[in-house]
Amino acid sequence: MSDEKNKENITSDKEEAPKSPLQEITQPFVDFAKAPRALWGVNLAYLLEGFVYFGMLGYLAMYFNEYVGLTDSQASPFVGFLTVGITVSMVVLGGRSDKLGPRKSLLLALVLMLAGRVIIASGTYLGLDPGLWGTLHLYTCFGIIFIIIGYGLFQPGAYGAVRAFTTPKTAAMGYAMLYALMNLGGWLPSFFSPVRKAVGINGSFVIYSGITVVAIVLTFFVLSKKTVINAIAKANADKEKEGGNDKKEEKPKEETKKEPFNLGKWLKNHPLADAKFTFFIFALIPVQTLFAHNWLTLPMYVERAFKGTAIGDNFEFAVNLNPLLIFIMVPIVAAVTRKRNVYNMMVIGTLVMALPTFFLALGATPLTLFSYLLIMTIGEAMWQPRFLQYAAEIAPEGRTGAYIGVAQIPWFLTKAIVPAYSGWFLENYCPKDGSMNTETMWFIYACIAMTSTFLLLIAKGWIGKSME
């Protein structure tokens, strides 16, 4: 996730003056306070939705264990069903949000997600049969489908709204706000452990459904029809001013015959036909598995390995620490490393992210856990913002969008692959009851993650020179 700068400071020689790390951190808050009402409507909904989504995601595998009666191996693929389904849904339904417009797409998305959450939250109160493919399991999957469809409209709708409500000069600020508040929303579940202890995971889902209702009400009233119309009109007027009045004389377009589709030519020009690009994006899959473990493994690991301690009883704090650290560290790391070679930052960043996983292989202690979370996040902040930058810079002229879109394929595959084995590892190395061997589990995961750095180092002479 790249950190977007949200304010242009022009020096006498018309070069952008870099902001201090402190300014980078505080600027999203300043911009959020000054934002027009339309952006408030989008960002408040995005903040609350981030809170609810990541909060429920962290509990979902546990819900399948404790209430639906699935084993770890059975539960993990259905968590993957949600995360992979959302990616597919955004691809399929992203264009629909453009046709609906910002307000309708966000409201419809929130209503669909509310329906899904109400279905999931109500399952345990209806006396349905537990077990794999039991009525409770099928009922829960039915609710997940609503969330998948809703999210397919929600995120594209939110980004589309920012684009509609801003100008080229203010767009960076708008996207930076969305990015910052998404991370803050993902951090808020850290404080949810008292609620979960009081009402259980199923009761927590009921409360999260209530927060979704709040998001709908706020979006309906803050992002009113009149507000949307005025915001779009103002943005369009500002765009004309920024573009100036000296319009170039338009030449009549010459009629050109549309060439028939040629499969061979399409395959030849596809981004995946670029061997360097393909190797680069797929080499990152091993280190990206650590992202998926944040919700597939870490919640159960912390709860079980630290059972009976303050950390285990309040596992939400450790599980949701990463978004807060990312929010703080990305602008700092970006400011410090902005002049460094992109490929070198990818190599060093993946190394710094993967290496602390070996700390967890030393045993389950507060020192190893929080050292892993802190250093792993520093590594993420080093390479993740540079990932799309590299994809954009390696792309031929005029094909940046295609390359960036294809660059998401490995992340999609990661979300599909990790759930296939993470549950088995939990059952055998970190079971809910019985002896544990979490050190071996994390050692294997560390070796997997380190593969990315190894592959990037091998290919440095081949790919890295193109970025010098």
C-alpha positions as CSV (number, residue, x, y, z in Angstrom):
1,M,0.0,0.0,0.0
2,S,1.7,3.2,-1.1
3,D,1.6,6.3,1.0
4,E,0.1,9.2,-1.0
5,K,1.3,12.7,-0.2
6,N,-1.7,15.0,0.3
7,K,-0.4,18.5,0.0
8,E,1.9,20.2,-2.6
9,N,4.6,22.5,-1.3
10,I,6.2,24.3,-4.2
11,T,9.6,25.8,-3.8
12,S,11.1,28.6,-5.7
13,D,12.5,26.2,-8.3
14,K,9.1,24.4,-8.5
15,E,10.3,21.2,-6.9
16,E,8.3,19.5,-4.2
17,A,9.7,20.2,-0.7
18,P,9.7,16.9,1.3
19,K,7.7,16.9,4.5
20,S,9.1,15.7,7.8
21,P,8.0,12.3,9.1
22,L,5.9,14.1,11.8
23,Q,4.1,16.0,9.1
24,E,3.5,12.9,7.1
25,I,1.9,11.2,10.1
26,T,-0.2,14.2,11.2
27,Q,-1.3,15.5,7.8
28,P,-4.1,12.9,7.2
29,F,-5.7,14.1,10.4
30,V,-5.4,17.7,9.4
31,D,-6.8,17.0,5.9
32,F,-9.6,14.9,7.4
33,A,-10.7,17.7,9.7
34,K,-10.7,20.1,6.7
35,A,-12.3,17.8,4.2
36,P,-15.7,18.7,2.6
37,R,-18.8,17.0,3.8
38,A,-18.9,14.5,0.9
39,L,-15.5,13.1,1.8
40,W,-16.5,12.9,5.4
41,G,-19.4,10.7,4.4
42,V,-17.1,8.3,2.5
43,N,-14.3,8.2,5.1
44,L,-16.6,7.7,8.1
45,A,-18.2,4.8,6.4
46,Y,-14.7,3.5,5.4
47,L,-13.4,3.8,8.9
48,L,-16.4,1.9,10.5
49,E,-16.3,-0.7,7.8
50,G,-12.6,-1.3,8.4
51,F,-13.4,-1.7,12.1
52,V,-16.1,-4.2,11.4
53,Y,-14.5,-6.2,8.6
54,F,-11.1,-6.7,10.3
55,G,-12.8,-7.3,13.7
56,M,-15.0,-10.1,12.3
57,L,-12.3,-11.5,10.1
58,G,-10.1,-12.0,13.2
59,Y,-12.8,-14.0,14.9
60,L,-14.1,-16.0,11.9
61,A,-11.9,-19.0,12.1
62,M,-12.6,-19.2,15.9
63,Y,-16.4,-18.9,15.2
64,F,-16.2,-21.9,12.8
65,N,-14.3,-23.8,15.5
66,E,-16.3,-23.0,18.6
67,Y,-19.9,-22.6,17.2
68,V,-20.1,-24.3,13.9
69,G,-18.0,-27.3,15.1
70,L,-15.3,-27.4,12.4
71,T,-11.7,-28.4,12.9
72,D,-8.9,-26.0,12.1
73,S,-8.3,-27.7,8.7
74,Q,-12.0,-27.4,7.8
75,A,-12.3,-23.8,9.1
76,S,-9.4,-22.2,7.3
77,P,-10.7,-22.7,3.7
78,F,-14.0,-21.0,4.6
79,V,-12.1,-18.0,5.9
80,G,-10.3,-18.1,2.5
81,F,-13.7,-18.3,0.8
82,L,-14.4,-14.9,2.2
83,T,-11.1,-13.2,1.4
84,V,-10.7,-14.7,-2.1
85,G,-14.4,-14.1,-2.8
86,I,-14.0,-10.4,-2.1
87,T,-11.2,-10.1,-4.6
88,V,-13.2,-11.9,-7.3
89,S,-16.3,-9.8,-6.4
90,M,-14.4,-6.5,-6.8
91,V,-13.2,-7.6,-10.2
92,V,-16.7,-8.6,-11.3
93,L,-18.8,-5.8,-9.7
94,G,-16.3,-2.9,-9.6
95,G,-17.7,-1.5,-12.8
96,R,-21.2,-1.6,-11.4
97,S,-20.3,0.9,-8.7
98,D,-19.5,3.4,-11.4
99,K,-22.9,3.1,-12.9
100,L,-24.7,3.3,-9.5
101,G,-22.7,6.4,-8.4
102,P,-21.0,6.9,-5.1
103,R,-24.0,7.2,-2.8
104,K,-26.0,4.3,-4.1
105,S,-23.0,2.0,-4.4
106,L,-21.9,2.6,-0.8
107,L,-25.4,2.4,0.7
108,L,-26.2,-0.8,-1.3
109,A,-22.9,-2.3,-0.4
110,L,-23.4,-1.6,3.3
111,V,-27.0,-3.0,3.3
112,L,-25.7,-6.2,1.6
113,M,-22.9,-6.5,4.2
114,L,-25.4,-5.9,7.0
115,A,-27.6,-8.6,5.7
116,G,-24.7,-11.0,5.6
117,R,-23.6,-10.1,9.1
118,V,-27.1,-10.4,10.6
119,I,-27.3,-13.9,9.0
120,I,-24.0,-15.0,10.5
121,A,-24.7,-13.4,13.9
122,S,-28.2,-15.0,14.1
123,G,-27.1,-18.6,13.2
124,T,-26.3,-19.7,16.8
125,Y,-29.6,-18.4,18.1
126,L,-31.8,-20.4,15.6
127,G,-30.9,-23.9,16.9
128,L,-29.3,-25.0,13.6
129,D,-27.2,-28.2,13.4
130,P,-23.4,-27.7,13.7
131,G,-20.8,-29.7,11.9
132,L,-19.3,-29.7,8.4
133,W,-22.1,-28.9,5.9
134,G,-24.6,-28.8,8.7
135,T,-27.4,-26.3,8.5
136,L,-25.4,-23.8,10.7
137,H,-22.4,-24.1,8.4
138,L,-24.5,-23.6,5.3
139,Y,-26.3,-20.7,6.9
140,T,-23.0,-19.0,7.8
141,C,-21.7,-19.5,4.2
142,F,-24.9,-18.0,2.9
143,G,-24.2,-14.9,5.0
144,I,-20.6,-14.7,3.8
145,I,-21.9,-14.6,0.2
146,F,-23.8,-11.4,1.0
147,I,-20.6,-9.8,2.5
148,I,-18.6,-10.9,-0.6
149,I,-21.1,-9.2,-2.9
150,G,-21.3,-6.1,-0.8
151,Y,-17.6,-5.7,-0.5
152,G,-17.3,-6.0,-4.3
153,L,-19.3,-2.8,-4.5
154,F,-18.0,-1.1,-1.4
155,Q,-14.2,-0.6,-2.0
156,P,-14.5,0.3,-5.7
157,G,-17.4,2.6,-4.7
158,A,-15.3,4.3,-2.0
159,Y,-12.3,4.9,-4.4
160,G,-14.7,6.0,-7.1
161,A,-16.3,8.5,-4.7
162,V,-12.9,10.0,-3.8
163,R,-12.1,10.4,-7.5
164,A,-15.5,12.1,-8.2
165,F,-15.2,14.5,-5.2
166,T,-11.6,15.6,-5.8
167,T,-9.5,17.3,-8.5
168,P,-6.0,16.2,-9.7
169,K,-4.5,18.5,-7.1
170,T,-6.6,17.3,-4.2
171,A,-6.8,13.6,-5.2
172,A,-3.7,12.6,-3.4
173,M,-5.1,14.0,-0.2
174,G,-8.3,12.2,-0.7
175,Y,-6.7,8.8,-1.2
176,A,-4.3,9.4,1.6
177,M,-7.2,9.9,4.0
178,L,-8.8,6.7,2.8
179,Y,-5.6,4.8,3.3
180,A,-5.0,6.3,6.7
181,L,-8.5,5.6,8.0
182,M,-8.5,2.1,6.6
183,N,-5.5,1.3,8.8
184,L,-7.1,3.0,11.8
185,G,-10.2,1.0,11.3
186,G,-8.2,-2.2,11.2
187,W,-6.6,-1.2,14.5
188,L,-9.8,-0.5,16.5
189,P,-10.6,-4.2,17.1
190,S,-7.6,-4.1,19.5
191,F,-10.0,-2.8,22.1
192,F,-12.7,-5.3,21.6
193,S,-11.5,-8.1,23.9
194,P,-13.7,-6.9,26.9
195,V,-16.8,-7.1,24.6
196,R,-15.8,-10.6,23.3
197,K,-15.3,-11.9,26.9
198,A,-18.7,-10.5,28.0
199,V,-20.9,-11.7,25.1
200,G,-18.8,-14.3,23.2
201,I,-17.8,-14.2,19.5
202,N,-21.5,-14.7,18.4
203,G,-22.5,-11.7,20.5
204,S,-19.6,-9.7,19.1
205,F,-20.9,-10.4,15.6
206,V,-24.3,-9.0,16.7
207,I,-22.5,-5.8,17.9
208,Y,-20.5,-5.5,14.7
209,S,-23.8,-5.8,12.8
210,G,-25.0,-2.9,14.9
211,I,-21.9,-0.8,14.0
212,T,-22.7,-1.5,10.3
213,V,-26.2,0.0,10.9
214,V,-24.5,3.1,12.3
215,A,-22.3,3.2,9.1
216,I,-25.5,3.1,7.0
217,V,-27.2,5.8,8.9
218,L,-24.2,8.1,8.8
219,T,-23.7,7.5,5.1
220,F,-27.3,8.1,4.3
221,F,-27.5,11.5,6.1
222,V,-23.9,12.8,5.7
223,L,-23.5,11.7,2.1
224,S,-26.9,13.0,1.1
225,K,-28.0,13.4,-2.5
226,K,-27.6,17.1,-2.4
227,T,-24.1,16.8,-0.9
228,V,-23.0,14.4,-3.6
229,I,-24.4,16.6,-6.4
230,N,-22.7,19.7,-5.0
231,A,-19.4,17.9,-4.4
232,I,-19.3,16.6,-7.9
233,A,-20.2,20.0,-9.4
234,K,-17.6,21.8,-7.3
235,A,-14.9,19.2,-8.3
236,N,-15.8,19.6,-12.0
237,A,-15.6,23.3,-11.7
238,D,-12.3,23.2,-9.9
239,K,-10.9,20.8,-12.6
240,E,-11.8,23.3,-15.3
241,K,-10.0,26.1,-13.4
242,E,-6.9,23.9,-12.9
243,G,-7.0,22.9,-16.5
244,G,-7.0,26.5,-17.6
245,N,-9.0,28.3,-20.3
246,D,-6.5,27.8,-23.2
247,K,-8.1,24.8,-24.8
248,K,-6.3,23.4,-27.8
249,E,-8.2,23.2,-31.0
250,E,-9.5,19.7,-31.4
251,K,-8.8,17.9,-34.6
252,P,-11.5,15.8,-36.1
253,K,-10.9,12.1,-35.3
254,E,-10.1,10.0,-38.3
255,E,-12.2,6.9,-38.6
256,T,-10.2,3.8,-38.0
257,K,-11.3,0.2,-38.6
258,K,-11.5,-1.9,-35.5
259,E,-9.0,-4.7,-35.8
260,P,-10.4,-8.2,-35.1
261,F,-9.3,-9.8,-31.9
262,N,-6.0,-11.7,-32.3
263,L,-5.4,-14.2,-29.5
264,G,-1.7,-14.6,-30.4
265,K,-1.1,-10.9,-30.3
266,W,-3.0,-10.5,-27.1
267,L,-0.9,-13.2,-25.4
268,K,2.3,-11.7,-26.7
269,N,1.4,-8.2,-25.3
270,H,0.0,-9.5,-22.0
271,P,2.0,-8.3,-18.9
272,L,2.6,-11.9,-17.9
273,A,4.5,-12.4,-21.2
274,D,7.1,-10.1,-19.7
275,A,9.4,-12.7,-18.1
276,K,11.0,-10.2,-15.7
277,F,7.7,-8.8,-14.5
278,T,6.2,-12.2,-14.1
279,F,9.2,-13.6,-12.1
280,F,9.2,-10.5,-9.9
281,I,5.5,-10.5,-8.9
282,F,5.4,-14.3,-8.3
283,A,8.6,-14.2,-6.3
284,L,6.8,-12.2,-3.7
285,I,4.1,-14.9,-3.0
286,P,6.2,-16.5,-0.2
287,V,6.7,-13.4,1.8
288,Q,3.0,-12.4,1.2
289,T,1.9,-15.5,3.0
290,L,2.7,-13.7,6.3
291,F,-0.1,-11.2,5.5
292,A,-2.6,-14.1,5.3
293,H,-1.3,-15.6,8.5
294,N,-2.3,-12.3,10.3
295,W,-5.9,-13.5,10.3
296,L,-5.6,-17.3,9.5
297,T,-3.0,-18.2,12.1
298,L,-2.1,-15.3,14.5
299,P,-5.4,-15.0,16.4
300,M,-5.4,-18.8,17.3
301,Y,-1.7,-18.9,17.9
302,V,-1.8,-16.0,20.4
303,E,-4.9,-17.2,22.1
304,R,-3.6,-20.8,22.5
305,A,0.1,-20.4,22.9
306,F,-0.4,-17.6,25.5
307,K,-3.4,-19.2,27.2
308,G,-4.0,-18.0,30.7
309,T,-1.9,-14.9,30.3
310,A,-3.0,-11.2,29.7
311,I,-1.7,-11.5,26.1
312,G,-3.7,-14.7,25.4
313,D,-6.9,-13.4,27.1
314,N,-6.6,-10.1,25.1
315,F,-5.2,-11.5,21.8
316,E,-7.0,-8.8,19.8
317,F,-4.3,-6.3,20.8
318,A,-1.5,-8.3,19.3
319,V,-3.5,-9.4,16.3
320,N,-4.5,-5.9,15.3
321,L,-1.3,-4.1,16.2
322,N,0.0,-4.3,12.6
323,P,-2.4,-1.7,11.0
324,L,-1.5,0.9,13.6
325,L,2.3,0.3,13.2
326,I,1.9,0.5,9.4
327,F,0.0,3.8,9.7
328,I,2.8,5.2,11.7
329,M,5.8,3.7,9.9
330,V,5.0,3.9,6.2
331,P,5.4,7.7,6.0
332,I,8.5,7.6,8.2
333,V,10.2,4.8,6.1
334,A,9.1,6.5,2.9
335,A,10.6,9.8,3.9
336,V,13.9,8.1,5.0
337,T,14.2,5.8,1.9
338,R,12.7,7.8,-0.9
339,K,16.0,8.2,-2.8
340,R,17.0,4.5,-2.5
341,N,17.0,2.1,-5.4
342,V,13.5,0.5,-5.7
343,Y,14.8,-3.1,-6.3
344,N,17.2,-2.9,-3.4
345,M,14.4,-1.8,-1.2
346,M,12.4,-4.8,-2.3
347,V,15.2,-7.1,-1.4
348,I,16.0,-5.5,2.0
349,G,12.3,-5.0,2.8
350,T,11.3,-8.7,2.2
351,L,14.4,-9.8,4.2
352,V,13.4,-7.6,7.2
353,M,9.8,-8.8,7.0
354,A,10.6,-12.5,6.8
355,L,13.6,-12.7,9.1
356,P,11.8,-11.9,12.4
357,T,9.5,-14.9,11.8
358,F,12.4,-17.0,13.1
359,F,11.9,-15.2,16.5
360,L,8.6,-17.1,16.9
361,A,10.5,-20.3,16.2
362,L,12.4,-19.6,19.4
363,G,9.2,-20.0,21.5
364,A,6.1,-18.2,22.6
365,T,7.2,-15.3,24.8
366,P,6.1,-11.7,24.9
367,L,9.5,-10.6,23.6
368,T,9.5,-12.9,20.6
369,L,5.9,-12.1,19.7
370,F,6.2,-8.3,19.9
371,S,9.7,-8.3,18.3
372,Y,8.2,-10.2,15.4
373,L,5.2,-7.8,15.1
374,L,7.4,-4.7,15.2
375,I,10.3,-5.7,12.9
376,M,8.0,-7.6,10.5
377,T,6.0,-4.4,10.1
378,I,9.1,-2.3,9.4
379,G,9.9,-4.7,6.6
380,E,6.4,-4.4,5.2
381,A,6.7,-0.6,5.3
382,M,10.0,-0.9,3.4
383,W,8.8,-3.0,0.4
384,Q,5.1,-2.9,0.1
385,P,4.8,0.7,-1.0
386,R,7.6,0.1,-3.5
387,F,5.8,-2.9,-5.0
388,L,3.3,-1.0,-7.2
389,Q,5.9,1.6,-7.9
390,Y,8.1,-1.1,-9.4
391,A,5.2,-2.5,-11.3
392,A,4.5,0.9,-12.7
393,E,8.1,1.7,-13.6
394,I,8.8,-1.6,-15.3
395,A,5.6,-1.3,-17.5
396,P,6.0,-0.1,-21.1
397,E,4.7,3.4,-21.9
398,G,0.9,3.5,-21.8
399,R,0.4,0.1,-20.1
400,T,0.9,1.0,-16.5
401,G,-2.7,0.2,-15.5
402,A,-2.5,-3.2,-17.1
403,Y,0.7,-4.1,-15.2
404,I,-0.6,-2.8,-11.9
405,G,-3.8,-4.8,-12.3
406,V,-2.0,-8.0,-13.1
407,A,0.4,-7.4,-10.2
408,Q,-2.5,-8.2,-7.9
409,I,-2.7,-11.8,-9.2
410,P,-0.1,-13.3,-6.8
411,W,-1.9,-11.7,-3.8
412,F,-5.1,-13.4,-5.0
413,L,-3.3,-16.7,-5.2
414,T,-1.8,-16.2,-1.8
415,K,-5.2,-15.8,-0.3
416,A,-6.3,-19.0,-1.9
417,I,-3.2,-21.1,-1.1
418,V,-2.5,-20.3,2.5
419,P,-6.0,-21.3,3.8
420,A,-5.4,-24.7,2.2
421,Y,-2.6,-25.6,4.7
422,S,-2.8,-23.1,7.6
423,G,-5.5,-25.1,9.4
424,W,-3.5,-28.3,9.2
425,F,-0.5,-26.6,10.8
426,L,-2.7,-25.3,13.6
427,E,-4.2,-28.7,14.3
428,N,-0.8,-30.4,14.4
429,Y,1.5,-27.8,15.9
430,C,-0.8,-25.4,17.8
431,P,-4.0,-27.3,18.7
432,K,-6.6,-25.9,21.0
433,D,-6.1,-28.9,23.3
434,G,-3.0,-31.0,23.6
435,S,0.7,-30.6,23.3
436,M,2.1,-27.8,21.1
437,N,5.1,-27.4,18.9
438,T,4.6,-23.9,17.6
439,E,8.4,-23.4,17.1
440,T,8.4,-25.9,14.2
441,M,5.3,-24.3,12.6
442,W,6.9,-20.8,12.6
443,F,10.3,-22.1,11.5
444,I,8.6,-23.6,8.4
445,Y,6.7,-20.4,7.8
446,A,9.9,-18.4,8.2
447,C,11.7,-20.5,5.6
448,I,8.8,-20.1,3.2
449,A,8.8,-16.3,3.6
450,M,12.6,-16.1,3.2
451,T,12.3,-17.7,-0.2
452,S,11.1,-14.3,-1.7
453,T,14.4,-12.6,-0.6
454,F,16.4,-15.5,-2.0
455,L,14.6,-15.4,-5.4
456,L,15.0,-11.6,-5.6
457,L,18.7,-11.8,-4.8
458,I,19.2,-14.5,-7.5
459,A,17.4,-12.3,-10.1
460,K,19.1,-9.0,-9.1
461,G,21.5,-9.1,-12.0
462,W,18.7,-9.9,-14.4
463,I,15.9,-7.7,-13.2
464,G,17.6,-5.2,-10.8
465,K,19.8,-3.6,-13.4
466,S,16.7,-2.3,-15.2
467,M,15.8,-0.2,-12.2
468,E,19.3,1.4,-11.7
